[in-house]
Amino acid sequence: QSALTQPRSVSGSPGQSVTMSCSGTSSDVGGYNHVSWYQQNPGKAPKLMIYDVTKRPSGVPDRFSGSKSGNTASLTISGLQAEDEADYFCCSYVSSFTVVFGGGTKLTVL
Amino acid sequence: QLQLQESGPGLVKPSETLSLTCTVSGGSFSSSTYYWAWIRQPPGKGLEWIGSLYYSGRGSTYYNASLKSRVTISVDTSKSQLSLGLTSVTAADTAVYYCGRLIKASDAVDYWGQGTLVTVSS
């Protein structure tokens, strides 16, 4: 399976909203609602931010939201804060016990 | 609180076998709610799923097609350890290797180990 496609970078100013995309196919993102998003700070393990396209684990601020349209999933961060600067990865179910990740997007808070 | 800890050699010679262990504490491999995976990240690059293991009395394994001929994932429930073997390594296998727990109903990784860097070099 091929990696999901994410923009290399996005940026925004504090207080603004940013949206990053995750493009796949009908065999992964478009075919299932098992899309998740992860935040990764330098030198750290990824952290789950969104699962099942739109759900937030306990403790994740509601500034983070997810959506999906067709073969593309999106992560939106509203009220951008300096601490949100990180790499973000999407992930999708492909088949039983098989997932595929995206290449990652670097978020810069200006 | 579930904890995952990867361990193994940080340096492996080309053509040799990479062997890593993930020790799980605070949880059980036998829960049908979860499955387990190895995921890697080459320096400065994205995440790559290596393979998964679902333990339901016996460990069923699933591998990335691009690595399938070289990968083995297994579990030792008596030691609460998940293992990864990757044969015939090259410099392209240099990466931080993570173990993770995935929620079966969501296929999301809810717990990650801290990762271990493995460098392939002579």
Interface residues (C-beta under 8 A of the other chain):
Chain A: Q1 A3 Q6 H34 S36 Y38 K44 A45 P46 K47 L48 Y51 D52 K55 P57 F89 C91 S92 Y93 S96 F97 T98 V99 V100 F101 G102 G103 G104
Chain B: Y35 A37 I39 K45 G46 L47 E48 W49 S52 Y54 S60 Y62 N64 A65 Y98 L102 I103 S106 D107 A108 V109 D110 W112 G113 Q114 G115
